[in-house]
Amino acid sequence: MKLLRHGPSGAEKPGLLHVDGTIRDLSGLVPDIGGAVLSEAGLAMLRGVDAAALPVVAAGTRLGPCVAGTGKFICIGLNYADHAAESGMAVPPEPVIFMKATSAICGPNDPIIIPRTSVKTDWEVELAVIIGTKAKYVSEDQALAHVAGYAVTNDVSERAFQTERAGQWTKGKSCDNFGQIGPWLVTRDEVPNPQDLAMWLTVNGEKMQNGSTRTMVYGVAHVVSYLSQFMTLHPGDVISTGTPPGVGMGMKPPRYLKAGDVVELGIAGLGQQRQDVIAD
């Protein structure tokens, strides 16, 4: 299934993508795409719904982030060997963990907002993992059973905030609209191998990133298991698993976003996003 949330920011309703390409409303059946709805039982119930009988959502309706109630937005840094190389950094001996504020989360086609005083706003197409059932001290071979599904995310980053000012990466990762998620949450059963997904990103139509989850250093199962040793993962938590090469920071000379740019990105089987870049 491809689950989604539609409607104005802050008032999104649950929905799904029907096989005919229309968006169907689920608000008569479930309160949102989060919590118990992401469990095995919740997803099984939705699979049994006759989608053709659900109300059709008007074409052009805004899509919100595809998951609700996210308590933690966890990111994995330098998780692609080829991206670490372009960054001039060594592959880390363990996953690099940092947090992105949940207030950064927005819809897949909501604009990228360049913060005031920003000079190095950058792009990063990433595979997002959405937790479906509580995970604590899980083994790697059991880790994927705790995943509800996958989505596209853009881990927008302000590099000067991130690396040139004192402190940790969080402030360069957490600005408003720095976390587009969606368009849909594609359930785990439709993604048999999350380590073999092509991913891409363009700026103004120019291909910047053209990679694959095959070059991840630490795969999805390892990351979920690893994180669960340090913190309990809850339904709706999002893990952004790193980016392939082609980010602006890695170019020679570096290239960053400016107001008026258009960013498009996608992952095979998970859909795509489009964002206008605007100034705050």
C-alpha positions in Angstrom: 0.0 0.0 0.0 0.9 3.6 -0.5 -0.4 5.6 2.5 -0.5 9.3 2.7 -1.9 12.4 4.4 -3.7 15.1 2.5 -5.0 18.6 3.2 -3.8 21.9 4.8 -0.8 21.9 7.0 -1.7 21.0 10.5 -5.1 19.6 9.4 -4.1 16.7 7.3 -6.4 13.7 6.8 -5.3 10.0 6.2 -5.5 8.6 2.8 -4.1 6.1 0.3 -3.1 6.0 -3.3 -5.5 3.9 -5.3 -4.3 1.7 -8.2 -6.1 4.0 -10.6 -3.9 6.9 -9.5 -6.5 8.7 -7.5 -6.1 9.6 -3.8 -8.8 8.1 -1.6 -9.8 9.4 1.9 -9.4 7.1 4.9 -10.6 9.5 7.6 -13.8 7.5 8.0 -11.8 4.5 9.0 -8.7 5.6 10.9 -7.8 8.8 12.7 -4.4 9.3 11.0 -1.4 7.5 9.5 0.4 7.0 12.8 0.3 5.1 16.1 -1.6 1.8 16.1 -2.5 2.2 12.4 1.2 1.5 11.6 1.1 -1.9 13.4 0.8 -5.2 11.6 -2.8 -5.4 12.6 -3.5 -1.8 11.6 -1.9 -2.3 8.2 -3.7 -5.6 7.7 -7.0 -3.9 8.3 -6.3 -1.3 5.7 -5.3 -3.9 3.2 -8.7 -5.4 3.5 -10.5 -2.1 2.7 -12.2 -1.8 -0.7 -10.2 1.3 -1.9 -12.6 1.8 -4.9 -15.4 2.5 -2.5 -13.6 5.2 -0.6 -14.2 9.0 -1.3 -12.0 10.5 -4.0 -9.8 13.4 -2.9 -9.8 16.4 -5.3 -6.9 16.4 -7.7 -4.3 19.0 -6.7 -5.0 18.7 -3.0 -1.8 19.3 -0.9 0.0 16.3 0.4 1.3 16.5 3.9 4.1 14.4 5.5 3.1 10.8 5.0 3.3 9.9 8.7 1.8 11.5 11.8 2.8 11.7 15.4 6.5 11.4 14.8 8.3 11.5 18.2 11.8 11.2 16.9 13.4 12.2 13.6 16.7 10.3 13.7 19.3 10.8 11.0 22.4 8.7 10.1 25.4 10.7 8.8 28.1 9.6 6.4 26.3 6.4 5.6 27.2 6.1 2.0 30.8 5.2 1.2 30.9 7.4 -1.9 29.3 10.4 -0.1 31.9 10.1 2.8 34.6 10.2 0.1 33.3 13.3 -1.5 33.0 14.9 2.0 36.7 14.1 2.6 35.7 12.1 5.7 36.5 8.5 6.7 33.7 5.9 6.8 32.7 5.8 10.5 33.3 2.7 12.5 29.7 2.9 13.8 26.7 4.7 12.5 26.8 8.5 13.1 23.6 9.5 14.8 22.1 13.0 15.0 18.6 14.3 15.5 16.5 16.5 13.3 13.8 18.6 15.1 10.3 17.3 14.3 9.3 20.9 13.6 11.3 20.6 10.4 8.9 18.0 9.1 6.7 19.1 6.2 5.0 17.8 3.1 6.8 16.4 0.1 6.1 19.4 -2.2 6.2 22.1 0.5 8.9 24.7 -0.2 12.5 24.7 1.0 12.8 27.8 3.1 16.3 29.3 3.2 16.8 30.6 6.8 17.9 34.1 7.5 21.7 34.5 7.5 22.0 31.2 5.6 24.7 31.0 3.0 25.1 27.2 2.5 21.6 25.6 2.2 22.2 22.1 0.7 20.1 19.2 -0.5 20.2 15.5 0.4 17.9 12.8 -1.1 17.5 10.0 1.5 15.6 6.8 2.2 13.3 7.3 5.2 12.4 4.3 7.4 9.1 4.6 9.3 8.8 2.5 12.5 5.5 0.6 12.9 5.9 -1.3 16.1 7.9 -0.6 19.3 11.6 -1.7 18.9 13.9 -2.1 21.9 17.1 -4.2 21.9 16.0 -5.9 18.7 18.4 -8.1 16.8 19.4 -7.4 13.2 17.5 -10.4 11.8 14.3 -9.2 13.6 14.7 -5.5 12.9 12.7 -5.1 9.6 9.7 -6.7 11.3 9.4 -3.4 13.3 9.3 -1.3 10.1 5.9 -0.1 8.8 7.3 1.2 5.5 9.6 3.5 3.6 9.4 7.0 2.1 11.5 9.6 0.3 12.9 12.4 2.4 15.0 15.5 1.7 17.4 16.0 4.5 17.9 19.7 3.8 21.0 21.0 5.6 22.6 24.4 6.2 26.3 23.5 6.1 27.6 26.7 7.8 25.2 26.2 10.7 26.1 22.5 10.7 29.9 22.5 10.6 31.3 26.0 10.9 29.7 27.1 14.2 30.2 25.7 17.7 28.2 22.7 18.8 26.6 19.8 17.1 25.0 19.3 13.7 21.4 19.6 14.9 21.0 23.4 14.3 22.1 22.9 10.7 19.5 20.2 10.1 16.4 21.5 12.0 15.3 24.7 10.4 11.7 25.0 9.3 10.9 22.9 6.2 14.2 21.1 6.3 12.4 17.7 6.4 10.1 16.9 3.5 8.7 13.4 3.9 6.6 11.5 1.3 4.6 11.6 -1.0 3.6 8.2 0.4 4.5 5.7 3.0 5.1 2.6 1.0 4.5 -0.4 3.2 7.3 -2.9 3.8 5.7 -5.7 1.8 6.1 -3.6 -1.4 9.8 -3.0 -0.8 11.4 -6.5 -0.8 14.9 -5.2 -0.7 15.5 -1.7 0.7 19.2 -2.1 -0.2 18.6 -2.0 -3.9 16.7 1.3 -4.6 17.8 3.8 -7.2 17.7 7.4 -5.9 18.1 10.8 -7.6 17.9 14.6 -7.1 17.9 17.5 -9.6 18.3 21.2 -9.1 16.7 23.3 -11.9 16.5 20.1 -14.0 20.3 19.4 -13.6 21.0 15.9 -12.2 23.0 16.3 -8.9 22.5 13.0 -7.2 22.3 9.7 -9.0 22.9 6.9 -6.5 21.6 3.7 -4.9 20.9 2.4 -1.5 23.3 -0.4 -2.5 26.2 1.8 -1.4 25.0 2.3 2.2 27.6 1.4 4.7 25.1 0.4 7.3 21.9 -1.1 5.9 18.4 -0.6 7.2 18.2 -3.7 9.4 21.6 -2.8 11.0 20.5 0.8 11.6 17.2 -0.1 13.2 18.8 -2.8 15.4 21.7 -0.4 16.3 19.4 2.5 17.3 17.2 0.2 19.4 20.2 -0.6 21.6 20.3 3.1 22.7 16.7 4.2 22.6 13.3 2.7 22.2 11.9 3.3 18.7 8.1 4.0 18.7 5.5 3.9 15.9 5.8 6.9 13.7 9.5 7.5 14.4 11.4 8.3 11.3 15.0 7.3 10.5 16.7 9.1 7.6 19.4 6.8 6.5 22.0 9.0 4.7 22.6 10.3 1.3 24.6 9.3 -1.8 27.2 11.6 -3.4 26.3 14.8 -5.3 25.4 17.2 -2.5 26.3 20.9 -3.0 29.0 20.8 -0.3 30.9 18.2 -2.2 31.1 20.1 -5.5 34.2 21.9 -6.7 33.5 24.7 -6.1 30.6 24.1 -3.7 27.1 25.0 -4.9 24.2 25.9 -2.7 20.5 26.6 -3.1 19.2 30.1 -3.7 15.7 31.5 -3.8 14.0 30.7 -7.1 15.7 27.2 -7.5 13.5 24.1 -8.0 14.6 20.8 -6.4 13.1 17.5 -7.5 14.0 14.1 -6.1 12.8 10.6 -5.9 13.5 6.9 -5.0 12.5 4.0 -7.2 9.1 2.7 -6.1 8.6 5.3 -3.4 7.6 8.4 -5.5 9.0 11.8 -6.0 9.0 15.3 -4.5 9.2 18.8 -6.0 10.2 21.9 -3.9 10.4 25.6 -4.7 13.2 27.3 -2.9 12.2 30.5 -1.1 13.8 32.9 1.3 12.5 33.3 4.9 
